[in-house]
Amino acid sequence: MITASARLAHVPLNQQANLPWQQQLRLAVRSVDQLLGELQLSAADFAGTPIIDADFPLLVPRAYLQRMQPGNPSDPLLLQVLPAAAERLERAGYDHDPVGDGAAQLVPGLLQKYAGRALLVTTGACAIHCRYCFRRHYPYADSAAGRADWSAAVAAIAADSTITEVLLSGGDPLSMSTAKLKRLTDQLADVPHVRRLRLHTRWPVVLPARVDDELLDWLASLPWPVTVVIHANHAQELGPRVADACTQLRRAGVSLLNQSVLLAAINDSAEALCALSETLHDCGVLPYYLHILDPVAGAAHFDVPLATAVELIGSMRSRLPGYLVPRLAREIPGEASKQVLA
């Protein structure tokens, strides 16, 4: 018997981007050998031999893979997702909870770090596995906000009238079906002091087909102003389909911001960062934060020195209008807000 996944695999690569997002995710690349093979590369092309981290497996949708340059082991998109031997190296100060999620948990999956805002860890699933992810070790199985159909998390929000904004994060909230997202927001709509909703998601960048009619109708129907914070680190990630997805989101009444992470050998140059900001603006997205790498175990090789980061922001300011220069920031556990560094 031929499975659905096998049938999908025979769809030509240039037509797969037209499939529904669920089917595209089933076709995602999940092995290092397959990823390198499709890019005409081998392990010998890398100084550190690629490895598979059993605790954080590779996952790359083909819509994202198609934006990588074949034959280029330094491709900035490839380096964000390729497991590297450097992940096995231990470094002091890099741990499994770099931003204090555990201490901030009110009930399973509901975090509060800053006044007036609460964050729902909606799911552990993502459209892509970025090797620098600060929640790559998060205990999703024990901290699922969706357990018991959100009741504990929504009750905790309802009990605190100072919470006026709810953030949906993860994992990635758009990994859930739109129907499930609607069930959550229907419950939040009964909480009178919630005034704003924010979604943090990489889906419109990684797999823009997720921005479908059902999602847009749901967003347009919500009773609050909605901000969607996307996550792109390099201009090469922002192709025509991403631009179209962003246009559709804006037409649904959504405000669009972008957060990036400063990553060694990927976007740690003024040229790369300026190109990212200008391309984001072309897509109707404003740069928001440029984050210093969160010190999560397994990602130390992505770190960029703070002095270099400050110099890069200064260079951006000399080249771009102020509204295209993101704030350089880092998250420090226990602080009342993110620390803005430049």
C-alpha positions in Angstrom: 0.0 0.0 0.0 1.3 3.4 -0.9 1.1 5.9 2.0 0.0 9.5 1.8 3.5 10.7 2.5 4.9 8.5 -0.3 2.4 9.9 -2.8 3.3 13.5 -1.7 7.0 12.7 -2.2 6.3 12.3 -5.9 5.0 15.9 -6.3 7.7 17.9 -8.2 9.8 20.1 -5.9 8.7 23.2 -7.7 5.1 22.4 -7.1 5.3 21.4 -3.4 5.1 25.0 -2.3 1.5 25.0 -3.6 0.4 22.2 -1.3 -1.5 22.8 2.0 0.9 23.6 4.8 0.2 20.3 6.6 1.3 18.3 3.6 4.4 20.5 3.1 5.4 19.8 6.7 5.1 16.0 6.1 7.6 16.4 3.2 10.1 18.2 5.4 13.7 17.0 5.4 14.5 15.1 8.6 18.0 13.7 8.1 21.4 15.3 7.7 22.3 13.0 4.8 19.2 14.0 2.9 19.7 17.7 3.6 23.3 17.6 2.4 22.5 15.4 -0.6 19.9 17.8 -1.9 22.3 20.7 -1.5 25.1 18.8 -3.3 27.3 18.8 -0.2 28.9 16.1 2.0 30.3 16.0 5.6 33.7 16.6 4.2 32.7 20.1 3.2 32.5 21.1 6.9 35.3 21.7 9.4 33.2 20.1 12.1 31.5 16.8 11.1 27.7 17.2 11.1 26.0 15.1 13.7 22.5 14.2 14.6 21.5 15.3 18.1 19.0 12.7 19.3 17.4 15.2 21.7 16.9 17.9 19.1 16.5 16.3 15.6 16.8 18.1 12.3 13.7 19.4 10.7 13.7 21.6 7.5 10.7 22.2 5.3 11.5 22.1 1.6 10.1 25.7 1.1 13.0 26.8 3.3 15.5 24.5 1.8 14.8 25.9 -1.7 16.2 29.3 -0.5 19.6 27.7 0.3 22.4 27.8 -2.2 23.5 24.4 -3.5 27.2 23.6 -3.1 27.7 26.3 -0.5 28.6 25.0 3.0 28.6 28.5 4.4 25.0 29.2 3.3 23.5 31.4 6.1 20.2 29.4 6.1 21.9 26.1 6.1 24.1 27.0 9.1 20.9 27.8 11.1 19.6 24.3 10.9 22.6 21.9 10.3 23.5 20.0 13.5 27.2 20.5 14.1 29.8 18.8 16.2 30.3 22.0 18.2 26.9 21.4 19.8 28.6 18.6 21.9 31.1 21.0 23.4 30.3 22.2 26.9 30.8 25.8 27.8 30.5 27.5 31.2 27.4 29.7 31.5 25.4 27.8 28.8 22.6 25.8 30.3 19.2 24.2 29.6 17.1 27.2 30.8 19.0 30.3 29.7 16.1 32.8 30.2 14.6 31.6 33.4 11.4 30.0 32.0 11.2 27.5 34.9 11.2 30.2 37.6 8.6 32.3 35.7 6.0 29.5 35.3 2.6 30.3 37.0 0.9 27.1 35.9 2.0 24.5 33.4 2.8 26.4 30.2 2.0 29.9 31.4 4.9 32.1 32.1 5.0 35.6 33.5 8.3 37.5 33.5 7.2 41.1 32.9 4.4 43.2 34.3 1.1 43.2 32.4 2.1 40.4 30.1 1.8 36.6 30.2 3.1 34.1 27.8 1.5 30.8 26.8 3.8 28.0 25.7 1.2 26.6 23.4 3.0 23.7 21.9 6.5 22.2 21.6 6.1 21.8 17.8 7.8 24.1 15.3 8.0 24.3 11.5 11.8 24.1 11.7 14.4 23.3 14.2 16.9 26.1 14.6 20.1 25.0 16.3 20.3 28.1 18.5 16.8 27.8 19.9 16.7 28.9 23.5 13.9 26.4 24.3 15.6 23.4 22.7 15.8 21.7 26.1 12.4 23.0 27.4 10.3 20.2 29.2 7.3 20.5 26.9 5.9 17.1 27.9 5.6 18.4 31.5 4.6 22.0 30.7 1.8 21.9 28.2 -0.5 24.9 28.5 -3.0 23.1 26.3 -3.5 20.3 28.9 -7.2 20.2 30.0 -8.0 22.5 27.0 -6.2 25.6 28.4 -8.4 25.8 31.5 -5.7 26.2 34.1 -3.8 28.8 32.0 -6.9 30.8 31.1 -8.1 30.7 34.8 -4.7 32.1 35.9 -4.9 34.9 33.4 -8.5 35.7 34.4 -7.5 35.8 38.1 -4.9 38.6 37.6 -6.5 41.8 36.3 -3.0 43.3 35.7 -2.5 41.0 32.7 -3.6 43.0 29.7 -1.6 41.3 27.0 -1.3 37.6 26.2 1.6 36.2 24.1 1.3 33.0 22.2 4.6 31.3 21.9 6.1 27.8 22.0 7.5 26.0 20.1 5.4 27.9 17.6 1.7 28.5 18.1 1.0 28.3 14.4 2.0 24.7 14.5 -1.4 24.0 16.0 -4.5 23.9 13.8 -6.4 27.1 13.4 -9.4 25.4 15.0 -7.5 24.8 18.1 -6.1 28.3 18.2 -9.7 29.6 17.9 -10.8 27.5 20.9 -8.0 29.1 22.9 -8.9 32.7 21.9 -12.6 32.1 22.4 -11.7 31.4 26.0 -9.5 34.4 26.3 -12.2 36.6 24.9 -14.2 36.0 28.0 -11.4 37.7 30.1 -12.3 41.4 30.2 -8.9 42.8 31.1 -7.1 41.2 28.2 -6.6 44.0 25.7 -3.9 42.8 23.3 -2.8 39.5 21.7 0.7 38.8 20.4 1.9 35.8 18.4 5.5 34.9 18.1 6.0 32.7 15.0 8.5 31.6 12.4 5.9 29.9 10.2 5.3 32.8 7.8 9.1 32.9 7.1 9.8 29.1 7.0 6.6 27.8 5.5 4.5 30.7 4.3 1.6 28.4 3.1 0.6 28.4 6.8 -0.9 31.8 6.1 -4.1 30.4 4.5 -7.7 31.7 4.4 -8.7 29.9 7.6 -5.9 31.5 9.5 -6.5 35.0 8.1 -10.3 34.7 8.8 -9.5 33.8 12.4 -7.0 36.7 12.9 -9.4 39.2 11.4 -12.2 38.0 13.7 -10.3 38.5 17.0 -11.6 41.2 19.3 -8.2 42.7 20.2 -5.4 44.4 18.3 -3.1 41.6 17.2 0.7 41.8 16.7 2.5 39.0 14.9 6.2 38.9 15.6 7.9 36.9 12.9 11.5 35.6 13.1 13.9 36.1 10.2 17.7 36.4 10.6 18.9 36.9 7.1 17.5 38.6 4.0 17.8 35.4 2.0 15.0 34.0 4.1 12.5 36.6 2.7 11.5 35.5 -0.8 8.3 36.4 -2.7 6.1 33.9 -1.0 7.1 35.2 2.4 6.4 38.8 1.2 2.9 37.7 0.0 2.2 36.0 3.3 3.1 39.2 5.2 0.9 41.2 2.9 -2.0 38.9 3.6 -1.4 39.2 7.3 -1.4 43.0 7.1 -4.7 42.9 5.2 -6.2 40.9 8.0 -5.4 43.8 10.3 -2.3 42.4 11.9 0.7 44.6 12.9 4.0 42.9 11.9 7.3 43.1 13.7 10.5 41.0 13.3 12.9 39.6 15.9 16.3 38.3 15.0 19.2 36.7 16.8 22.7 37.8 16.1 24.5 34.7 14.9 28.2 34.2 14.2 29.0 33.4 10.5 25.3 34.0 9.6 24.3 37.7 10.1 27.2 39.2 12.0 28.0 41.9 9.5 26.6 45.4 8.9 25.9 44.4 5.3 23.8 41.4 6.3 21.9 43.2 9.0 21.1 46.2 6.8 19.9 44.0 4.0 17.7 42.2 6.4 16.1 45.4 7.7 15.5 46.8 4.2 14.0 43.5 2.9 11.8 43.3 6.0 10.5 46.8 5.2 9.8 45.7 1.6 7.7 43.0 3.1 5.8 45.4 5.4 7.5 44.3 8.5 9.3 46.6 11.0 12.6 45.4 12.7 11.9 45.1 16.5 14.7 43.4 18.4 18.1 42.0 17.5 18.8 39.6 20.3 22.2 38.7 21.7 22.3 34.9 21.7 20.6 33.3 24.7 23.2 31.1 26.4 21.5 27.8 25.8 23.5 24.6 26.0 24.6 23.5 22.5 24.6 26.9 20.9 27.8 28.6 22.1 29.4 28.5 18.7 26.8 31.0 17.4 27.8 33.6 20.0 29.0 37.1 18.8 30.9 39.3 21.4 28.8 42.1 22.8 31.3 44.8 21.7 31.0 43.5 18.1 27.2 43.7 18.4 27.2 47.3 19.6 29.6 48.2 16.7 27.2 46.6 14.3 24.2 48.6 15.6 26.2 51.8 15.3 27.1 50.9 11.7 23.4 50.3 10.9 22.5 53.7 12.4 24.9 55.4 10.1 23.4 53.7 7.0 19.7 53.4 7.7 16.8 55.5 8.9 16.1 55.0 12.6 12.9 53.0 12.1 14.9 50.3 10.3 17.4 49.8 13.1 16.3 47.1 15.6 17.0 47.5 19.3 19.9 45.4 20.5 18.7 43.4 23.5 19.2 40.4 25.7 17.0 38.7 28.2 18.4 38.3 31.7 16.4 36.0 34.1 14.7 37.8 36.9 14.9 41.3 35.4 11.8 43.5 35.0 12.3 43.8 31.2 14.6 42.9 28.4 17.9 44.8 28.7 18.3 47.2 25.7 22.0 47.5 24.9 22.1 49.8 22.0 
